Amino acid sequence: MIKKYVVLFCFSCCLINQLLHAQSAFVKVKGHQFTINNKPYYYIGANYWYGGLLAMVKDSEAGKKRLVNELDFLHLKGVNNLRVLAGVEGFGKLNAVKRVSPSLQTSQGVFDTALLKGLDFLLVEMGKRNMKAVIYLSNNWDWSGGFLQYLNWNGKLPDSILQRKLSWDENRDIVSRFYSCKPCMQAYYKQVELIVNRTNSITGQPYKNDVAIMAWQLANEPRPMRLQAIPAYIEWVSASAALIKSLDKNHLVTTGSEGEQGSENMATYKAIHAGKNVDYLTIHIWPKNWAWFNDTSISKSLNSIIINTKNYIDKHAAVASSLQKPLVIEEFGLPRDGHQFNPQSTTLLRDNYYSVLFNILEESRIKNGYIAGCNFWGVGGYGRSAKGSNYWWSEGDDYMADPPPEEQGLNNVFDQDTSTWNVIQYFTNRIYQ
């Protein structure tokens, strides 16, 4: 009888130790820092939005092989944090853009859940390599459906307007309605619940217990779009973050915000990150999209680009300091030299720019600062355009970092971009030392 109790006691202790170890392997926030196993966690990561789709391409074995090879490559270079898309809403053209396919939510409330096996496979493979995923649950922009699609499904964006190219002001007017469209938000919440509550079909483990997931993100670059939408936007952020936390106590939650550029003002940016259910701040930096340069050579504007970048980071780091939360620079990119798209073109200016961002992160790590991570945009990996000088994406083409509205190759870091990978690996070695 005593032996039986001893065996049961040992088994219970073993189980408790396993549970404690699993809990400590989650990324947590302690003060203004990320931690893993109670140790500070600073990281260099990448945007890899299509990672959950690769195993579901027409030739699934080829897709899985590419995914495994790219994860091995990234892990070798020290890139162990990946920001990925959860799923696509709707199908066909939207805002005259060829939307990414295949679609997870084919029509409102109708899900092709078999497609999530691709995300299952990605998370399993990332777990094998001790990598962490940040998963965003929808999109402010048209290339994966996102808010425009929810508005269309609920009568706020007629089919007659859906497929034509919207002006920027039209786009802002329409997307801003999402935050006051209750059925739109309910449909969004249904997708959130589906994903966060999912059980991995390969391991049988609920996502909420998976240490390969670092954080859930409300959407890619959610913006109020118009000043009058700000109160409803702030409420949406708060309600969405609270919902995710109610479903999943283990993982972090953040917004996916670009910062001031996507918030209309700094007061709004601070407000959406101040809530108890938002664990850390995010910013994105896009010199091309924000007109910090307009010459194809880029070189004559590089100094001003760097100054603007540092000022933008400093401004948002001050907010992180006031809120006592970590800050992640989770998107940044620069075109190839001469604004080329061909993988054979050089990337010297981009390499210089990346070095500036990574230096800022390293200095923060040394000082135990607020800037806790960065994810460059993005991984092109082994993907290539099959259409020569036609750099626009079509269904069946390789997925790459650039979504369909952008030239394929614009911001991609391909496997053969040796000089860029040398910069990345130099800094990952220093960050993780």
N, C-alpha and C positions, 0 to 999 in steps of 0.2 A: 504493500500500500504506500509506504514511504517513497519507494522508487517511482511509483506512478505520479505522486505529487511533485517529486523532483523533476521528472520529465516534463510535466505540465508547466511547472514554474520556469524551466529553462526555455521551453517553447514560447511561453508568454513574454519572457524577457527578450527573446530573439525577435518576436513580432513587434514589440514596442520599439526596439532599436531600429528595426527596418522602417517603421512609420516615422520615427523621429528623423532618421537620415533622409527619408523622402521629403519631409517637411522642410528640412534645412536646405535642400537642393533647389527649392523655389527661389526665384529672384524676389527679394523683399526691399522695402524702403525703410531705412533707419536714419532719422533726421533728414539730411539733404543728400544722402548717398544711397545707391543701390548696394545690396549685399547678397552674397551667396555663402551659406555656411557661416554667417556672421562676419564675413570678410568683405571689404569694399570691392565692388564690381564696376570697373570701368571697361568700356569695350569699343572696338572698331568693328562695325558691321556693314551690311549692304542691303540695298533694296533688291528684292528677288520676287516681285509680285506674282510672277507666273509659276512659282515653285509648286503650288498645289494643283496645277493643271497638267504638268508634264507627264505624269503617270496615266493621264486620261486622253492623250492624243490618239489619233487613229491607229498608229503603230505603238501600242502601249509598251511593248518590251523595249523598243528604241527610246521611248520617252523616259522610262525608268532607268535605262542605262545612262542616258544623258544626265539625269538628275543625280544619280549616284556618283558619276564622274565629276560633275560640277561641285557637289558637296565635298568630295575628297580634295579637289583642287582648292576650294575656299578654305577648308580646314587646314590644309598644308600652309596656306598663306596667313593663317591666324584670324581669318574672318569667321567668327563664330556666333554672330547674331544676325538674323535675317528677317526683314520686314516683308510680309506676304499678304496677298489678297485672299479673302475667304471664299468669295463667289461672285458670279455675274448675275445681274438682274435683267431679264428680258433678252431679246435677240433682234438682229437686224440693225439697220442704220438708225442712229440717234444724233440729232444735231448735225446731220450730213456726215457723221463719222461712222466708219466700220467698227462696230462694237466687237470687243473681245468675245470669243466663244470657246467652249460651249457654255450654256447658261445653267446656273444652279436653280434660280427661280424663274421658270419659263413663263408663267403668268402669275398674277398676284395670288399668293398663298399656295401655289402649286410648285413643289420642289422636286427636282431630279436628284434625290439624295445619293444615288450611285456615284455621282460626280465627286462627292466628298471623300470617296475612297482615295482620290489623288492627294487630298490634304492629309488623310490618314497615313499614306505611304511616306509623304514628306516628313511628317512629325516622327515617325518611327526611325527613318534614316537620320534625321537630325539628332534624335536621342542617342543613337549609337555613337555619334561624334561629339556628344556633350555640347551641342549647339542650342541656341535659344531663339524662339520665334516670337515676333510681334505680329499679330493678325488683325488686319482691319476689316470691318464688318460691312462696309458699304463705301460709297464714293460720292463726293460732291460733283464729280465730273462725268461726262457722258461715255467715256470709253469702256466702262464696265456696267453701264446702265444707271445705277445709283439713284440719286434724288429725282432726276428728271423722269426716270422710268416710273417711280412711285407716283409722281404727279400725273403722269399720263394715265396710269391705271385708275386713278381716282378723279378723272375728269377735269384736272387743272391744266392739262396740256393736250390740246386736241391732236388727233392723228394727222390732221392737215398741216400742223406746225411741227410735229414731232421729228420728221425726217429732214426738213430743210435746215439750212444753216442759219442759226440765230445770230443776231448782232450781239455784241457784248452786253449792251444795256438790256436787250430782251432776255438774255440768259440770266442776268442778275435779277431782273424782275420776276422771272418764272421760278428760279431755284429758291428765292427768298420766301416763296409761298409754302415750301415744304414744312416749315416750322409751325405754321398755323393750320396745317392740314392734318386733322386727327386721324382719318383713315390711312393716310400716308405713313404716319408715324407708327400706327398699330401694325401695318404690314412690315415695316422695318423691324419692329420689335419681334415679330414672329420669326423673321430670319435670324435675328440675334439669338433668340431662345433656341432655335434649331441647332445652331452651330455650337454655342456655349454648352448646351446640354448633351452634345453628341458623345457617343461611345465609339472609340476607335475600332473599326471592323477587323483590324489585323491583330491587335493586342487584347481587345476586350476591355481596355482601360478607358474610363470616362476622360474626356478632354480636361475637365476641371481638376483631375489628379495627375496630369501629365507635366512633368518638370521640364519638358522640352519647350513648353509655352512660357514665355516671359510675361506677355501682356496682351490684353484685348484693347483694341482701338476703335473708337466709335465710328470713324469713317476716314477715308483719305481726304485730307484738306477740307473739312467742313467749314463753310463760311456763312455768315448771315446774309451776305451779298448786298443787302440794303440796310441803311441805318434804322428804318422803322421795324426791321425784323429782329433787331438785337435782343430785346427782352424775351421774345419767344425762343430765340436761338440759345440764350443762356439757360432758359428753363429746360430746353431739350437736352442740352449737355448734362445738366444736373440729373434729370429723370433717367436718361439712358445709362449714365454711370451707376446710378443707384440700382437700376434693374440688373445690370451685369454683376455687381457686387452681391446682390441678393441670390444670384444663381451660382456664383463661384467665389468662394472665400479665399482661394489659394493664389489667384493670379492678380497682377496689377492691372489697372485701367488707366487709359489716357485718351487724349482727344484726337490726335492726328493733325492739329492746327499748324498752319504755317507761321504763326506769330502775328505781329501787327499787320503785316501785309494781307493776311486773310481774316482779320478781326475788325476792320474798320478803324479801330483805335486801341491803344494800349490798355485802357480801362476795361474794355470787353475781354481782351486777352487775359488779363489778370483775373477777371471774374470767373471765367470758365475753368480756370485751373485752381481756384481757391477752395473749391468744395472738398469735403472729406473723402468723397468716393473717387476723386481724380488723384492718382498717386504721383504723377510727374508731369512736367511741362515738355512740349515739343515745339520745335521751329523747323522751317524749311528755308532754303536759300537758293534762289534761282536768278543769277545775274542776267541771263539772256531774257527770260520771260519778264523780268522787272525793268528791262531797258537800261541796265547799268552799262551796256555797251551797244553799239550799233554798227561796228565795222566787222567785216568778215575775218580780218586777221586776228582780232581780239587783243593782240599783243599791245597795241598802243593804249588800251584801256585797262590793262591788267592791274596797274598800281591803284587806280581808283576803285576797281572791283574789289581788291583786297581791303582797302580802307572801308568801303561800304559794308563788306562782310564782317569785319571786326566790330564796327559800330553797331551793326544789327545784333550780333551775338552779345555784346556788352549790355545793350539795352534790355535784352530778354533775360540775361543772367542776373540783372538787378531785380527783376520780378521774381525769379527763382529764389534769390536770397531773401526777399521780403516774405515769401511764402514758406521758406525753409523746405523746398522740395528739389529733387534733381531736375536737370534740363538735358534733353537729348536733341542734337542737331540731326534729325532723322532723314532729311533729304538735302542733298546739295549736288550740283553737277556743273560741268562746263563742256561746251562742244569741243570736238577735236580741233587741232590746229587748222587754221584757214576755214573753219566751219565746214569741214569735210565729213562725209558719212562712211567712206570706204574704210574697212578695217586695216588696210595697208597704210593709211595716213598716220601722221605722227600725233603725239599727245603731250608735247613738252609743256605747253601752257597749263593744261589740265594737271599734269604732275606737280607743277609749281603750286597751283591752287590747292590741290589735295594736301600738300605738305603744310601749307598755312593752317588748314583746318585741323589736321592731326597734331600739329604743334600746340595749338590752343587746347586740345583735349589732353595732351601729355602734361602740359603745365598745370591744368586743373587736377589731374590725378596726383601729381607731385605735391600739390598744395591741399589735397583732400577737398577740392572745390565742387561747385554745383554742376559744372558741365560734365556729365557722367558717361556720355556715349555719342557716337555718330554713325550714321548709315549712309554711305555714299550711294549715289544713283548713277548707274546701277549695273548689275551683273548681266552682261551679254553672253558670257561664257563661250560655249561651243556653238551657239546659234549664229546663223549667217543668212543674209538675204540671198534668195535663189534667182533674183530677177535682174542681175547686173546693175545698171545704173538707176533702176526703178526702186526707190527706197521706201515705198509706201506698203504697209502691211495688208495682206489679204488672208482670209481663212485658209488654213493649211500651211502657211508659212511658219518658219521657226518662231517661237516666242523669243523676244529679246527684251532688254530693259525698257526700250522706248515703246510706249503704248501706241495704238493705231493712229492717233492724230498727229504723231511726230514721225519724222524721217527715221527709219530704222538704221541706227548707227550714230545718231546725234549725241547721245549721252552714254552709250554702251561702253562698258569695259570688257573687251573680249579676252579670251584666254591668252591670245598672242600679244597683248599689250604689255610687253615685258617691262618697259620702263615704269608704267603705272603700278604694276604688281610689285616691283622692287621698292617703290615708295611705300605701298601699303604694308608689305612685309617688314620693312625697316621699322615702321611705327608699331605694328602689332607686337613685334619682339620687345619693344620698349614698354608698351602699355601693360603687357602681361608678365613682365620680368619680376 
